[in-house]
């Protein structure tokens, strides 16, 4: 579980690889035993949760916004529910210490944090977060990706691999396919023409040969 300090955070989820089922217990904060604690939940576009929807904040309706909490025994540890109608997204949460008989805008904030939400629960997290880093450009990077499901190699990726000077991997594969299995003309002449695989109208290799079949000059027509 993410470590908490009274002023520092509202718990996001179990960061040790587990997932909190359902909605209860998602919002958590530690404070003095016997306190009245509630949470304010805001969406990424700053709409605030009521008991049934997210709305534009209005001071005159502040009493509609608190999400209640309950203390676990006499522990001083308070837990509450993420609003069940919340769509998937990232939510900002404040934990507030109620001073009077009713919630008020002047109530002290005792915790703040961010809660990721998949629509029904807080999603699980990798065990070893130390392998994640933020690059200078703000991108999340990792040392290795274990789950390759959904990944595919693009043609652009092959274009970055040079197999010969001026010939990338994708072009080299096209030449190899042509040489091995494409239409060929002029085998008994001094000019041999080899076409693209599955395309008898596109020339890929033009070779000038001598009487022994030695290639004296070769012109390549690379795939674009």
C-alpha positions in Angstrom: 0.0 0.0 0.0 1.2 3.5 -0.8 2.6 5.1 2.3 0.6 8.0 3.7 1.2 11.0 5.7 -1.6 13.2 7.0 -0.9 16.1 4.7 0.7 14.3 1.8 -1.6 12.0 0.1 -4.9 10.2 -0.6 -4.1 6.5 -1.3 -4.4 5.6 -5.0 -4.4 1.8 -4.9 -2.3 -1.1 -3.8 1.0 -0.6 -5.6 2.4 -4.0 -4.8 0.7 -5.7 -7.7 -2.7 -6.1 -6.2 -6.0 -4.6 -7.1 -8.8 -3.3 -4.9 -12.0 -5.0 -5.8 -15.2 -3.0 -6.1 -15.3 0.6 -4.9 -15.0 0.5 -1.1 -11.7 1.5 0.4 -10.3 3.3 -2.7 -10.2 6.6 -0.9 -8.0 6.4 2.2 -6.2 8.8 4.6 -4.8 8.8 8.1 -5.9 11.3 10.7 -6.7 11.6 14.4 -9.2 9.1 15.9 -12.7 10.3 16.1 -12.4 12.9 13.4 -15.1 13.5 10.8 -13.4 13.2 7.4 -14.8 13.5 3.9 -13.4 13.5 0.4 -13.9 15.8 -2.6 -13.5 14.0 -5.9 -12.8 16.0 -9.1 -12.5 14.8 -12.7 -9.6 15.7 -15.0 -11.6 18.7 -16.3 -12.3 19.9 -12.7 -16.0 18.8 -12.5 -16.8 17.8 -8.9 -18.7 14.7 -7.8 -22.0 14.8 -6.1 -24.0 11.7 -5.0 -25.0 11.0 -8.6 -23.0 12.9 -11.2 -20.1 15.3 -11.9 -21.1 19.0 -12.0 -19.5 22.5 -12.2 -18.4 23.6 -8.8 -20.8 26.0 -7.0 -20.1 27.3 -3.5 -23.8 27.5 -2.8 -24.1 23.7 -3.3 -21.0 22.7 -1.3 -23.0 20.3 0.9 -23.7 18.2 -2.2 -20.0 17.4 -2.8 -18.6 15.6 0.2 -18.0 11.8 -0.2 -18.3 10.3 3.3 -15.7 8.2 5.0 -15.7 5.8 8.0 -12.9 5.1 10.5 -11.6 1.6 10.8 -12.2 0.9 14.4 -10.2 3.3 16.6 -7.2 3.3 14.2 -7.4 6.8 12.9 -7.5 5.4 9.4 -10.4 6.6 7.3 -11.7 5.0 4.1 -14.4 6.0 1.6 -15.9 5.1 -1.8 -15.0 6.3 -5.2 -18.3 7.4 -6.8 -19.6 4.4 -8.6 -20.9 6.4 -11.6 -17.3 7.7 -12.4 -16.2 6.9 -15.9 -12.7 5.6 -16.6 -10.1 8.4 -16.0 -7.8 10.1 -13.6 -9.4 11.8 -10.6 -8.0 14.4 -8.2 -9.1 13.8 -4.6 -8.9 16.0 -1.5 -9.4 14.7 2.1 -11.1 17.3 4.3 -11.4 17.6 8.1 -14.9 18.6 9.0 -14.8 21.3 11.7 -18.5 22.0 12.4 -21.8 20.2 12.3 -21.8 20.3 8.5 -19.2 20.4 5.7 -17.9 23.8 4.8 -15.6 25.3 2.2 -13.3 26.5 5.1 -12.7 22.9 6.3 -9.0 22.0 6.4 -7.5 19.9 3.7 -5.5 17.1 5.2 -4.6 15.0 2.2 -4.5 15.2 -1.6 -3.8 12.7 -4.3 -4.6 11.3 -7.7 -6.8 8.2 -8.3 -6.7 6.3 -11.6 -10.1 4.6 -12.2 -11.1 2.0 -14.9 -14.8 2.5 -14.4 -15.3 -0.2 -11.7 -12.1 -0.3 -9.7 -8.5 1.0 -9.3 -6.4 -0.8 -11.9 -3.5 -3.0 -10.8 0.1 -1.7 -11.0 3.4 -3.4 -11.8 5.3 -4.6 -8.8 8.6 -3.0 -9.8 7.8 0.7 -10.5 11.6 1.5 -10.3 12.0 0.3 -13.9 9.8 3.1 -15.0 11.3 6.5 -15.7 10.3 9.8 -17.3 12.4 11.0 -20.2 13.5 14.5 -20.7 10.7 14.9 -23.2 8.1 13.8 -20.6 7.6 10.2 -22.0 7.4 7.2 -19.8 10.2 4.7 -20.5 11.0 1.2 -19.2 14.0 -1.1 -19.2 12.0 -3.9 -20.8 8.4 -4.8 -21.8 7.4 -8.2 -20.7 3.9 -8.4 -22.3 4.3 -8.0 -26.0 0.6 -8.6 -26.8 -0.7 -6.2 -29.4 2.7 -5.1 -30.6 3.6 -5.2 -34.3 6.6 -4.3 -36.4 6.0 -1.4 -38.8 7.5 -0.9 -42.2 9.2 2.2 -40.8 11.0 0.0 -38.3 12.5 -2.1 -41.1 13.5 1.1 -43.0 15.8 2.0 -40.1 17.8 -1.2 -40.5 20.5 -0.9 -43.2 21.7 -4.2 -44.7 23.9 -2.6 -47.3 24.9 0.9 -48.2 21.7 2.6 -49.4 19.6 -0.6 -48.9 17.4 -1.0 -45.9 15.9 -4.3 -44.6 12.5 -3.9 -46.3 14.1 -3.1 -49.6 16.6 -6.0 -49.2 13.7 -8.4 -48.6 12.0 -7.2 -51.8 15.2 -7.8 -53.8 15.6 -11.3 -52.2 12.0 -12.2 -53.1 12.5 -11.0 -56.6 15.8 -13.0 -57.1 14.4 -16.2 -55.7 10.8 -16.3 -57.0 9.9 -13.6 -59.5 9.6 -13.5 -63.3 12.9 -13.5 -65.1 13.7 -12.6 -68.7 16.8 -12.8 -70.9 18.5 -15.7 -69.3 20.2 -16.7 -72.6 21.2 -13.1 -73.4 23.7 -10.6 -72.0 21.0 -8.7 -70.2 19.0 -10.5 -67.5 15.9 -8.7 -66.2 14.3 -9.8 -62.9 10.9 -8.4 -61.8 9.3 -7.8 -58.5 7.7 -10.8 -56.7 4.0 -11.0 -57.6 4.4 -8.0 -60.0 5.6 -8.9 -63.5 5.6 -5.3 -64.6 8.0 -3.8 -62.1 11.7 -4.4 -62.7 13.8 -5.0 -59.5 17.1 -6.2 -60.9 18.8 -5.5 -64.2 22.0 -7.5 -64.8 24.5 -7.3 -67.6 26.3 -10.7 -67.9 29.0 -12.3 -70.1 28.9 -15.6 -71.9 29.6 -17.5 -68.7 26.8 -15.9 -66.8 29.1 -13.6 -64.7 27.5 -10.4 -63.7 29.5 -7.5 -65.1 27.1 -4.8 -64.0 23.9 -4.8 -61.8 21.3 -2.1 -61.5 18.9 -2.3 -58.6 15.4 -0.8 -58.6 14.6 -0.6 -54.9 11.1 -0.7 -53.5 10.1 2.8 -52.4 
